[in-house]
Amino acid sequence: MHPQYTTIYLVGQDQVFTIDSGEDMERYRWMLRGYLAATEHAEVAISGVSHHHRDHTGNLRWLRDEFKAEVYIPTAAEPLLSDALPETGVHHLKDEATIEVSGEVKLQMMLTPGHSVDSVCYYLEDEGVLFTGDTILGASTTTITDLAAYMQTLARLKALPNLKVICPGHGPLIYDPYDIIDDYIRRREVREQEIVDLLAQGPDLTSWAMVEKLYAAVDKRLWRAADRVVQTHLRKLIDEGKVNASPGVARTSPTPEDAAAEEEHQRREEIIRQADEYRAQMARQALLRQEMGASAEWLEPPHYSLTH
């Protein structure tokens, strides 16, 4: 969906507030631990989240263990993060809550649903800096779960005073924020009209048939995500009374072919897991041989002395 890393933003001085904590991978923990100490001369005092997706919240427990950091989350995120949260130090934030950070910095947290039900942004109004997580991205548009809520979110962000730069969860910083927000709104309006025009042509279409027509020039690996976008447009149009939908018939149980394919998938995953384990063992053995030196090759290694 996005080739860039997940970005972690540091706000404040000395005892900083992190917006997101990255994936559960060592390179993110190295940045939060080694880079902060060596380059910024800072530690994490508070960790906030932009939403519950694990590429943004993978190190919340680690931050609590490593720095005793307090964890701030929107209330809607808690049931979605239950297995990622530390046992202590978790605080809930309400809409427009103010977070005071070292260095006399004040951040306003804003509920901005649309990408996910628990998406939030953080606004540093004095400097005109908006941290958007996945609500607005730096190199592409974002995926949406609730379009009606998302359009309200975009309108709210467009109304912010003094907005100068958007710091997204993925991709480069955005220095023309109002133009980008307008472009996001326009893209959704254009896509919605395209869907209405397709339906006006008849006959009735599935969301996937719409994807095949509307996203024909897009990499097919993104079509599943595109289908979710089309469906959120359709839900909005249904709620507005502009579109009707047949109930459809859900697949309640897998076919024998599906069950066999899933069994084969699990078998292959187990083989891959074992291969990864063997690879790790071989790497450890190779390192051990290096550390053993000559004893890896000799029962009694040669001894050397100067010729007299």
C-alpha positions in Angstrom: 0.0 0.0 0.0 2.9 2.4 0.7 6.6 1.7 0.1 7.8 4.2 2.7 8.5 3.5 6.3 6.1 4.4 9.1 7.2 7.8 10.4 7.6 8.4 14.1 7.4 12.1 15.1 9.1 13.5 18.2 7.5 16.5 19.8 9.1 18.5 22.7 12.6 18.6 24.2 14.4 16.2 26.5 11.4 14.2 27.6 9.6 13.9 24.2 6.1 12.9 23.1 6.1 10.4 20.2 3.4 10.3 17.7 3.2 6.6 16.8 5.8 4.0 17.7 6.4 2.2 14.4 6.2 -1.6 13.7 7.3 -4.3 16.1 10.8 -4.4 14.4 14.2 -3.7 15.7 15.0 -0.8 13.4 12.2 1.2 15.0 13.3 0.4 18.5 16.9 1.3 17.6 15.7 4.7 16.5 13.6 5.2 19.6 16.5 4.1 21.9 19.8 4.6 20.2 19.2 7.6 17.9 17.2 9.5 20.6 20.0 9.1 23.2 22.9 9.7 20.9 21.6 12.5 18.6 18.7 14.1 20.3 19.8 13.5 23.9 16.2 12.8 24.7 14.0 10.0 26.1 10.4 9.1 25.4 8.1 10.4 28.2 4.7 10.0 26.4 3.7 7.9 23.5 0.6 8.7 21.5 -1.1 6.9 18.6 -2.7 8.2 15.4 -4.8 5.0 15.1 -4.6 1.3 16.0 -3.0 -0.2 13.0 0.1 -2.2 14.0 2.6 -0.4 11.8 1.9 2.6 14.0 1.5 0.9 17.4 3.9 -2.1 17.4 6.2 -0.8 20.2 3.8 0.6 22.8 4.6 -2.1 25.3 8.3 -1.8 24.6 8.2 2.0 25.2 6.6 1.4 28.6 9.1 -1.3 29.5 12.1 0.7 28.2 11.3 4.3 29.2 8.4 3.9 31.6 6.6 6.1 29.0 2.9 7.0 29.5 0.7 5.9 26.7 -2.1 8.2 25.4 -4.8 6.7 23.2 -8.3 7.8 22.0 -11.0 5.9 23.8 -12.2 4.3 20.5 -8.7 2.7 20.1 -8.7 0.7 23.3 -10.7 -2.4 22.2 -8.7 -2.5 19.0 -5.4 -2.3 20.9 -6.1 -4.6 23.8 -3.2 -7.0 23.1 -0.8 -4.2 22.2 -1.2 -2.0 25.3 1.0 -2.2 28.4 -0.7 -3.2 31.6 0.0 0.1 33.2 0.4 3.8 32.2 -2.5 3.9 29.7 -4.5 7.2 29.5 -7.6 8.1 27.4 -8.0 11.2 25.4 -11.2 13.0 24.5 -11.7 15.1 21.4 -9.8 18.4 21.5 -7.8 17.3 24.5 -4.6 19.3 25.1 -1.4 17.4 25.7 1.4 19.4 27.4 4.8 18.4 26.4 8.3 19.4 27.7 9.6 22.6 26.2 6.3 24.4 26.8 4.7 22.7 23.8 0.9 22.2 23.6 -0.6 19.7 21.2 -4.3 19.5 20.5 -5.7 16.0 19.8 -8.5 15.8 17.3 -10.8 12.9 16.5 -10.6 12.5 12.7 -12.4 9.2 11.8 -12.6 7.9 8.2 -9.4 6.0 7.6 -10.3 4.0 10.7 -12.9 4.5 13.4 -10.3 5.6 15.9 -8.1 7.9 13.7 -6.9 11.1 15.3 -4.7 14.0 14.3 -2.5 16.2 16.5 -2.3 19.9 15.9 0.6 22.2 17.0 -1.3 25.4 16.2 1.4 27.9 17.3 3.7 26.5 14.6 0.9 25.4 12.1 2.0 21.8 12.1 -0.6 19.0 11.8 0.3 15.3 12.4 -2.2 13.2 10.4 -1.2 9.5 10.7 -2.9 7.8 7.8 -5.7 10.3 7.6 -3.6 12.2 5.0 -0.6 10.6 3.4 2.5 12.2 1.8 2.7 10.3 -1.5 -0.7 8.9 -2.2 -4.3 9.0 -1.1 -5.4 6.9 1.8 -7.8 4.0 2.3 -11.2 4.8 3.9 -13.6 2.7 6.0 -16.3 5.4 6.5 -16.5 7.9 3.7 -19.2 10.1 5.3 -17.1 10.5 8.4 -14.0 11.0 6.3 -15.5 13.9 4.4 -16.5 15.6 7.6 -12.9 15.0 8.8 -11.5 16.7 5.7 -13.8 19.7 6.2 -12.7 20.0 9.8 -9.0 19.9 8.8 -9.6 22.5 6.0 -11.0 24.9 8.6 -7.9 24.8 10.8 -6.3 28.2 11.2 -2.6 28.8 10.5 -2.0 25.4 8.9 1.4 25.4 7.3 2.6 21.8 7.1 1.2 18.3 7.3 3.3 15.6 8.8 1.8 12.3 7.5 2.3 8.8 8.8 3.9 7.7 5.5 5.7 9.7 2.9 7.2 13.2 2.7 6.0 16.3 4.5 3.3 18.4 2.8 3.9 22.1 2.5 0.7 23.0 0.6 -1.7 21.6 3.1 -4.9 23.4 2.1 -4.3 22.5 -1.6 -3.8 18.8 -0.7 -6.9 18.7 1.5 -8.9 20.3 -1.4 -7.5 17.7 -3.7 -8.5 14.8 -1.3 -12.0 16.2 -1.3 -12.2 16.6 -5.0 -10.9 13.1 -5.6 -13.7 11.6 -3.4 -16.3 13.8 -5.1 -15.1 12.7 -8.6 -15.0 9.0 -7.6 -18.5 9.2 -6.2 -19.8 10.8 -9.4 -18.1 8.1 -11.5 -19.9 5.4 -9.5 -23.2 7.2 -9.9 -22.6 7.5 -13.6 -21.7 3.8 -13.9 -24.9 2.8 -12.1 -26.9 5.1 -14.3 -25.8 3.1 -17.4 -27.2 -0.2 -16.0 -27.5 -3.0 -15.5 -26.9 -3.6 -11.8 -23.2 -4.0 -10.9 -21.2 -5.5 -8.1 -18.5 -3.4 -6.4 -15.9 -5.6 -8.0 -17.3 -5.0 -11.5 -17.1 -1.2 -10.7 -13.4 -1.7 -9.7 -12.6 -3.4 -13.0 -14.0 -0.4 -14.9 -12.9 2.4 -12.6 -9.4 1.1 -11.8 -8.5 -0.5 -15.1 -5.2 1.4 -15.3 -4.3 0.7 -11.6 -2.0 -2.2 -10.6 -4.3 -5.2 -9.9 -2.5 -5.8 -6.7 -4.3 -2.8 -5.4 -7.8 -3.8 -6.5 -8.8 -5.4 -3.2 -8.1 -2.1 -1.5 -9.9 -0.3 -4.3 -12.9 -2.5 -3.8 -13.0 -1.4 -0.2 -12.9 2.2 -1.3 -15.8 1.6 -3.7 -17.8 -0.1 -1.0 -17.4 2.8 1.4 -18.7 5.1 -1.4 -21.7 2.8 -1.9 -22.5 2.8 1.8 -22.5 6.6 1.9 -24.8 6.7 -1.2 -27.1 4.1 0.4 -27.3 6.1 3.6 -28.2 9.2 1.5 -31.0 7.3 -0.3 -29.3 7.6 -3.7 -28.5 3.9 -4.2 -30.3 0.6 -3.5 -28.5 -2.7 -2.8 -29.7 -6.3 -3.0 -28.9 -8.2 0.2 -26.6 -10.7 -1.6 -25.8 -14.2 -0.3 -22.8 -14.5 1.9 -20.7 -17.6 1.9 -21.2 -19.1 5.3 -18.9 -22.1 5.1 -15.9 -22.9 2.9 -16.2 -25.2 -0.1 -14.1 -28.4 -0.1 -11.7 -26.6 -2.5 -11.4 -23.6 -0.2 -10.7 -25.9 2.8 -8.1 -27.8 0.9 -6.4 -24.6 -0.3 -6.3 -23.2 3.3 -4.8 -26.5 4.6 -2.2 -26.3 1.9 -1.5 -22.7 2.7 -1.0 -23.5 6.4 1.3 -26.4 5.5 3.5 -24.1 3.4 3.5 -21.5 6.1 4.8 -24.2 8.5 7.5 -25.2 6.1 8.6 -21.5 5.7 8.6 -21.1 9.5 10.8 -24.1 9.9 13.1 -22.9 7.1 13.5 -19.5 8.8 14.3 -21.3 12.0 16.9 -23.5 10.3 18.4 -20.3 8.7 18.6 -18.6 12.0 20.3 -21.7 13.5 22.8 -21.8 10.7 23.6 -18.1 11.2 24.2 -18.6 14.9 26.4 -21.7 14.2 28.5 -19.7 11.6 29.0 -16.9 14.2 29.9 -19.5 16.8 32.6 -21.0 14.5 34.1 -17.5 14.0 34.2 -17.0 17.8 35.8 -20.5 18.4 38.8 -19.7 16.2 41.2 -22.5 15.6 39.4 -25.0 17.8 36.8 -25.4 15.2 39.4 -27.0 12.9 42.0 -28.6 15.2 42.0 -31.1 18.0 45.5 -29.7 18.8 46.3 -26.6 16.8 49.9 -25.9 15.7 52.0 -23.8 18.1 54.5 -21.2 16.8 57.7 -19.8 18.2 60.6 -17.8 16.9 63.6 -19.6 15.4 66.7 -19.1 17.6 
